[in-house]
Amino acid sequence: MNNNPNEIQASTTSMEEIVELCKRRGFIFHSSEIYGGLQGVYDYGPLGVELKNNLKNAWWKDMVHKRDDIEGLDSSILTHHMTLKYSGHEDTFSDPMVDCKKCKARLRADLLKDNACNNCGSKELTQAREFNLMFKCAFGPVQQDKDFVYLRPETAQSIFINFKNVLNTTARKLPFGIAQIGKSFRNEITARNFIFRTREFEQMEIEFFVKKDQAQSWHEQWIQNRLAWWQKQGLKKENLKLQHASIEDLAHYSSSTVDILYNFPHGFDELEGIANRSDYDLAAHSKNNNQLNIDATVQHNQDSNTALVFKDNDSPEVTPYVIEPSAGVDRGILAILTEAYTKESVGDGKERTVLKLAEHLAPYKIAVIPLARNNEKIVQKAQELASTIREYGTGRIKYEDSGNVGKSYRRHDEIGTPLCVTVDFETFEGDNETVTIRDRDTMLQKRIAICELLNLVEKGKFNNLF
């Protein structure tokens, strides 16, 4: 794959189109909008929360349920300040910022063009200063300087400090991993590009613990695994590329990092990072880490009460290397919406907007539509059918009676519903009750017996109807 992130133009779908659709159809709202909004903070609406949960469920199913070498974790958001002291965050988790003396804008120093303000072009800038990105919070009923915690800036550290707990309660052998999905918080100075860079975000992260001599091999395996997984979620291969981080761009803990880039509306940018974190993390949080045989350079830890090492039978203790596939849920949502957003001509100069989402990600799986909303028999049958389908646990099933059938089809095209089922006058003709089913992507329609439809839904095979 090409490693130049600027060689191919950005997606033909604009950010404005995505933002407008998200608000109008109830995917994503600007948080606290009635009070002017919080910059870089967003709320997921009725359709957005379904899409988000479907993506997280797909990740958990594939990364945890389908594997026999990964355990799950759900740790606290409030983080002991010692955790982030010894991880290095207190010293390194900051951005160099400058202020423009003319327009008063605050800008990241490393993103300036020609040492001029990106907002007004002035070169009257202050010296760069470091701004810490972590949210610091008082802890306990009496506020004292020493009684504070952080809102975690990443989910990784809570996995590392629970390494021994998981190891002791599961009797795992190397290699094995710990997976977590959860919220993280960073006081981004320049939150931008909708939900791509926000101050409150969600991560899907694995810390995979291996022996040193296996680290390179596992790093490559996880790169290919994660690249294939995103394609399984509907992202086209040509819109994905790999970028190897240069030595200058590596995080202080990393010996090698490869980013999966996606062609977002603003151009190719990071969707997920897969890092070889060496033995830095477990060593950093270990008691008496100055006595460990490690490769990483860490500060002497005098506060931890345990050594985060692995010992197998008669083998000597080792501090495992860590391979970390870390993906942003919100960035995943933005990539999936960008990929799925499609405008098509339907003839007679008309156009439709359709979200061609993978079926397992779609907020609504099936929409059940009564052809005539004033016909009690048709309405009752449609409501009964929707209720019956819900019992199979397929996902959200929508009873749709907000407009005529044509408008209902267009609405569900736009929000990505794979299948529409219409109860009409023909439903009650003949020995078997039938319905009209319509495919989202092809707009093909056909009649099918209700009993056959329910049989396929029960087996989870309704997506094979066309």
C-alpha positions as a printed Julia matrix, in Angstrom:
466×3 Matrix{Float64}:
   0.0     0.0     0.0
   1.04    3.58   -0.66
   2.29    5.3     2.46
   1.84    8.91    1.31
  -1.33   10.18    3.03
  -1.6    13.24    0.77
  -1.28   11.62   -2.63
  -4.98   10.81   -3.15
  -7.7    13.45   -2.92
 -10.22   13.45   -0.09
 -13.5    11.58   -0.32
 -16.03   13.0    -2.78
 -18.54   13.08    0.09
 -18.32   16.44    1.86
 -18.31   16.89    5.61
 -21.27   19.26    5.24
 -23.36   16.47    3.69
 -22.51   14.08    6.52
 -23.2    16.65    9.25
 -26.52   17.69    7.69
 -27.73   14.1     7.34
 -26.64   13.24   10.88
 -28.63   16.07   12.44
 -31.71   15.82   10.21
 -32.14   12.07   10.61
 -31.11   11.75   14.25
 -27.65   10.23   14.07
 -25.54   12.88   15.84
 -26.35   16.2    17.52
 -24.11   19.0    18.77
 -24.07   18.64   22.56
 -25.84   21.33   24.64
 -26.95   23.06   21.46
 -29.79   24.93   23.2
 -27.15   26.72   25.29
 -24.85   27.46   22.38
 -23.13   24.08   22.32
 -19.92   22.62   23.67
 -17.15   22.73   21.09
 -15.87   19.27   20.22
 -18.6    17.43   22.15
 -21.43   15.5    20.48
 -24.5    13.45   21.41
 -25.62   10.35   19.52
 -29.32   10.39   18.64
 -31.79    7.48   18.18
 -30.2     6.23   14.97
 -26.65    7.15   15.94
 -26.67    5.18   19.17
 -27.86    2.09   17.26
 -25.11    2.47   14.66
 -22.51    3.06   17.36
 -23.61    0.07   19.44
 -23.69   -2.13   16.35
 -20.09   -1.19   15.53
 -18.93   -1.84   19.09
 -20.82   -5.15   19.21
 -19.22   -6.23   15.93
 -15.76   -5.42   17.32
 -16.4    -7.23   20.61
 -17.82  -10.26   18.83
 -14.85  -10.57   16.49
 -12.08   -9.57   18.91
 -13.31  -11.34   22.06
 -16.08  -13.87   21.42
 -14.53  -15.43   18.33
 -11.06  -15.7    19.83
  -9.71  -17.81   22.66
  -6.81  -15.58   23.62
  -8.48  -12.33   24.71
 -10.31  -11.37   27.9
 -12.58   -8.38   28.42
 -12.39   -5.48   30.88
 -14.53   -2.48   31.79
 -12.53   -0.2    34.06
 -13.25    3.09   35.78
 -13.02    6.43   34.02
 -11.66    8.2    37.12
  -7.94    7.47   37.11
  -5.45    7.61   39.99
  -2.98   10.39   39.32
  -0.06    8.03   40.02
  -1.13    5.91   37.07
  -0.66    8.83   34.71
   2.49    9.97   36.45
   4.33    6.7    35.85
   2.81    6.18   32.38
   4.51    9.43   31.36
   1.32   11.33   30.6
   1.88   14.06   33.17
   5.19   14.93   31.52
   4.49   14.3    27.85
   0.72   14.53   27.2
   0.61   18.09   25.94
   0.5    20.14   22.76
   2.77   23.11   21.93
   0.45   26.11   21.44
   0.9    29.68   20.23
  -1.43   32.67   20.42
  -1.95   35.08   17.54
  -1.51   38.63   18.85
  -3.69   40.05   16.08
  -6.83   37.86   16.0
  -6.29   36.19   19.42
  -6.65   32.67   17.97
  -4.88   29.84   19.8
  -3.14   27.41   17.47
  -1.05   24.27   17.63
   2.54   25.24   16.87
   3.22   22.06   14.9
   0.31   22.82   12.52
   1.34   26.35   11.56
   1.99   27.12    7.9
   4.99   29.34    7.16
   5.13   30.39   10.84
   1.96   32.41   10.33
  -1.51   32.33   11.9
  -3.72   29.84   10.08
  -6.7    32.06   10.91
  -5.63   35.55    9.74
  -2.14   35.12    8.28
  -0.39   37.33   10.83
   3.13   36.42   11.89
   2.75   38.18   15.23
   2.71   35.05   17.36
   3.67   34.3    20.94
   6.33   31.79   21.85
   5.09   28.18   21.9
   3.84   26.97   25.3
   2.86   23.47   26.39
  -0.82   22.89   27.24
  -1.69   19.71   29.12
  -4.46   17.74   27.45
  -5.78   15.93   30.53
  -8.88   16.81   32.54
  -7.95   17.12   36.21
 -10.73   16.65   38.78
 -11.06   17.13   42.54
 -11.67   13.84   44.35
 -13.47   13.36   47.64
 -15.62   15.69   49.79
 -12.72   17.93   50.88
 -10.72   19.46   48.06
  -6.99   19.37   48.67
  -4.09   19.61   46.24
  -3.16   15.98   46.74
  -6.73   14.68   46.4
  -7.24   14.69   42.66
  -7.81   12.29   39.8
  -7.84   12.52   36.03
 -10.54   11.64   33.58
  -8.66    8.95   31.73
  -7.05   10.2    28.49
  -6.98    6.65   27.11
  -8.29    3.21   28.03
  -4.86    1.58   27.81
  -3.47    2.45   31.23
  -6.35    0.84   33.12
  -5.64   -2.36   31.22
  -1.99   -2.3    32.22
  -2.65   -1.73   35.91
  -5.18   -4.62   35.83
  -2.73   -6.98   34.11
  -1.98   -8.93   37.28
  -5.66   -9.11   38.29
  -6.68  -10.58   34.95
  -3.69  -12.91   34.87
  -4.39  -14.25   38.38
  -8.12  -14.8    37.8
  -7.93  -16.39   34.34
  -4.65  -18.36   34.5
  -3.72  -17.11   31.02
  -0.45  -17.97   29.31
   1.45  -15.76   26.88
   0.39  -14.64   24.37
  -2.98  -13.25   25.48
  -4.82   -9.97   25.31
  -7.17   -7.75   27.28
  -9.87   -5.84   25.38
 -11.82   -2.78   26.44
 -14.32   -0.39   24.91
 -14.78    2.87   26.76
 -14.82    6.64   26.99
 -11.66    8.75   27.11
 -11.22   12.49   27.54
  -8.68   14.9    26.09
  -8.8    18.66   26.35
  -8.08   19.13   22.65
  -7.16   22.71   21.87
  -8.22   22.32   18.25
 -11.19   19.94   18.16
 -12.14   19.72   14.49
 -13.63   17.81   11.56
 -16.94   16.94   13.26
 -16.55   13.72   15.3
 -13.04   13.01   14.01
 -11.29   14.92   16.81
 -13.35   15.54   19.92
 -12.82   16.15   23.62
 -14.91   13.18   24.72
 -14.56   10.06   22.61
 -14.75    6.29   22.74
 -12.03    3.75   22.05
 -11.95    0.08   21.08
  -8.6    -1.09   22.35
  -6.65   -4.3    22.86
  -3.42   -4.72   24.78
  -1.91   -8.01   23.56
   0.88   -9.38   25.74
   3.64  -11.4    24.08
   7.19  -12.57   24.6
   9.87  -10.27   23.21
  10.94  -12.59   20.39
   7.34  -12.84   19.15
   6.55   -9.13   19.2
   7.41   -8.31   15.6
   5.43  -11.26   14.23
   2.36  -10.44   16.32
   2.6    -6.78   15.34
   2.32   -7.71   11.67
  -0.5   -10.17   12.36
  -2.54   -7.49   14.13
  -1.95   -4.97   11.34
  -3.39   -7.37    8.77
  -6.18   -8.48   11.12
  -7.37   -4.94   11.72
  -7.07   -3.9     8.09
  -9.26   -6.85    7.06
 -11.77   -6.1     9.85
 -12.43   -2.58    8.64
 -13.07   -3.9     5.16
 -15.57   -6.31    6.72
 -17.38   -3.24    8.09
 -17.84   -1.97    4.54
 -14.79    0.27    4.0
 -13.35   -0.16    0.51
  -9.76   -1.32    0.19
  -8.84    1.64   -2.0
  -9.96    4.03    0.76
  -7.61    2.45    3.29
  -3.84    2.64    3.48
  -1.05    1.95    5.93
   1.4     4.53    7.2
   4.51    3.63    9.2
   5.35    6.22   11.83
   8.79    7.78   11.46
  11.25    7.62   14.33
  10.57   11.31   15.03
   6.8    10.71   15.24
   6.91    7.65   17.5
   5.39    7.96   20.96
   7.85    7.68   23.83
   6.69    4.12   24.59
   6.63    2.78   21.03
   9.29    0.87   19.13
   7.12    0.67   16.0
   3.68    2.0    15.03
   1.6     1.52   11.9
  -1.52    3.61   11.37
  -4.5     2.56    9.29
  -5.58    5.67    7.38
  -9.02    6.22    5.85
 -10.02    8.66    3.14
 -12.23   10.94    5.25
 -13.97   14.03    3.79
 -10.96   16.09    4.96
  -8.46   13.64    3.44
  -6.54   10.56    4.54
  -6.2    10.49    8.3
  -5.76    8.03   11.16
  -8.57    5.54   11.79
  -6.63    3.11   13.96
  -3.09    2.71   15.26
  -1.3    -0.6    15.84
   1.72   -0.08   18.07
   4.51   -2.26   19.37
   4.77   -0.64   22.79
   7.78   -2.77   23.84
   7.95   -3.65   27.55
   7.51   -0.02   28.6
   3.99   -0.09   30.06
   4.1    -3.02   32.44
   7.6    -2.05   33.55
   6.52    1.55   34.18
   3.84    0.44   36.64
   5.9    -2.29   38.34
   7.26   -2.28   41.85
  11.06   -2.18   41.94
  11.19   -1.75   38.17
  14.86   -0.78   38.4
  15.54   -4.46   39.12
  13.72   -5.77   36.03
  15.51   -6.98   32.91
  13.78   -4.66   30.42
  14.55   -2.84   27.19
  12.49    0.29   27.81
  13.64    3.3    29.78
  11.22    4.04   32.63
  11.27    6.17   35.74
  11.89    4.37   39.02
   8.5     3.46   40.5
   8.43    3.77   44.29
   4.63    3.78   44.65
   3.41    0.58   43.01
   2.87   -2.39   45.3
   3.27   -5.18   42.73
   5.49   -6.28   39.87
   3.57   -6.65   36.59
   5.54   -9.62   35.3
   4.73  -13.06   33.94
   6.17  -16.31   35.28
   5.52  -19.69   33.69
   6.48  -22.82   35.67
  10.26  -22.92   36.1
  10.95  -20.16   33.58
  12.34  -16.86   34.84
  10.03  -13.87   35.24
   9.57  -11.78   32.1
   8.03   -8.39   31.46
   5.87   -8.95   28.36
   6.0    -6.79   25.29
   2.68   -5.23   24.31
   1.05   -5.0    20.88
  -1.76   -2.44   20.89
  -4.47   -2.19   18.21
  -6.34    0.99   19.2
  -9.32    2.27   17.2
 -11.58    5.26   17.7
 -15.27    4.4    17.73
 -16.29    7.9    16.65
 -13.75    7.94   13.83
 -15.06    4.53   12.81
 -18.6     5.92   12.67
 -17.42    8.86   10.53
 -15.58    6.53    8.15
 -18.56    4.19    7.83
 -20.97    7.09    7.17
 -18.58    8.55    4.61
 -18.22    5.22    2.82
 -21.95    4.44    2.87
 -23.21    7.88    1.81
 -24.35    7.59   -1.8
 -26.37    9.76   -4.18
 -28.0     7.98   -7.12
 -30.17    8.96  -10.07
 -33.54    7.21  -10.07
 -34.68    8.54  -13.45
 -36.84   11.47  -14.54
 -34.21   13.84  -13.23
 -34.76   12.64   -9.65
 -32.13   11.6    -7.16
 -32.1     9.55   -3.99
 -29.71    9.54   -1.04
 -28.93    6.09    0.33
 -26.69    4.89    3.16
 -25.29    1.6     1.9
 -24.39    0.33    5.35
 -23.35   -3.25    6.01
 -26.5    -5.03    7.23
 -25.08   -5.8    10.67
 -24.38   -2.09   11.24
 -27.71   -0.66   10.05
 -29.68    1.11   12.84
 -32.96   -0.45   11.68
 -32.79   -3.93   10.2
 -36.33   -4.03    8.77
 -39.06   -1.42    8.27
 -42.65   -2.71    8.22
 -44.96   -0.39    6.29
 -48.79   -0.45    5.99
 -49.8     0.53    2.45
 -52.99    2.22    3.66
 -52.85    3.9     7.05
 -56.64    4.32    7.1
 -57.3     0.6     6.6
 -57.65   -1.03   10.02
 -57.0    -4.57    8.74
 -53.76   -3.59    6.98
 -52.54   -1.48    9.92
 -53.26   -4.24   12.44
 -51.44   -6.86   10.35
 -48.42   -4.58    9.87
 -48.21   -3.89   13.62
 -48.54   -7.6    14.43
 -45.83   -8.49   11.88
 -43.42   -5.9    13.27
 -44.04   -7.18   16.8
 -43.47  -10.79   15.72
 -40.19   -9.97   13.98
 -38.94   -8.13   17.08
 -39.28  -11.34   19.11
 -36.5   -12.94   17.05
 -33.96  -10.44   18.41
 -32.77   -9.39   14.96
 -32.24   -5.78   16.03
 -34.33   -2.63   15.8
 -37.48   -3.18   13.73
 -39.33   -0.03   12.69
 -43.09    0.16   12.21
 -43.22    2.99    9.67
 -46.45    4.93    9.08
 -45.16    8.48    8.73
 -46.03    8.93    5.06
 -46.98    7.2     1.82
 -45.03    4.09    0.87
 -42.81    5.92   -1.64
 -41.71    8.49    0.94
 -41.18    5.7     3.48
 -38.87    3.91    1.06
 -36.83    7.09    0.51
 -36.57    7.75    4.25
 -35.29    4.25    4.94
 -32.89    4.4     1.99
 -31.42    7.54    3.56
 -30.96    6.01    7.02
 -29.63    2.69    5.7
 -32.46    0.23    6.44
 -31.62   -2.89    4.38
 -35.16   -4.25    3.93
 -38.64   -2.76    3.74
 -41.69   -4.99    4.14
 -45.05   -3.66    2.96
 -48.43   -5.03    4.04
 -50.98   -4.27    1.3
 -54.36   -5.39   -0.03
 -52.81   -8.44   -1.7
 -51.57   -9.65    1.69
 -54.94  -11.25    2.43
 -55.55  -12.83   -0.99
 -55.06  -16.58   -1.42
 -54.36  -19.28    1.15
 -51.08  -17.79    2.44
 -50.66  -14.22    3.58
 -47.97  -12.41    1.59
 -46.08   -9.11    1.7
 -43.98   -7.03   -0.68
 -40.31   -6.83    0.25
 -37.89   -4.24   -1.14
 -34.09   -4.23   -1.16
 -32.39   -0.97   -0.22
 -29.42   -1.08   -2.59
 -31.05   -2.41   -5.76
 -34.61   -1.17   -5.11
 -35.81   -4.58   -6.37
 -39.17   -5.77   -5.04
 -40.87   -9.15   -4.83
 -43.69  -10.88   -3.01
 -43.05  -13.46   -0.37
 -45.2   -15.45    2.03
 -45.12  -14.08    5.56
 -44.33  -17.54    6.93
 -41.29  -17.77    4.63
 -40.12  -14.29    5.65
 -40.39  -15.14    9.35
 -38.56  -18.42    8.81
 -35.62  -16.58    7.22
 -35.63  -13.87    9.89
 -35.57  -16.52   12.62
 -32.52  -18.1    10.99
 -30.84  -14.72   10.53
 -30.84  -15.08    6.75
 -33.23  -12.33    5.68
 -30.37  -10.47    4.01
 -30.23  -13.26    1.4
 -33.75  -12.59    0.1
 -32.47  -10.94   -3.11
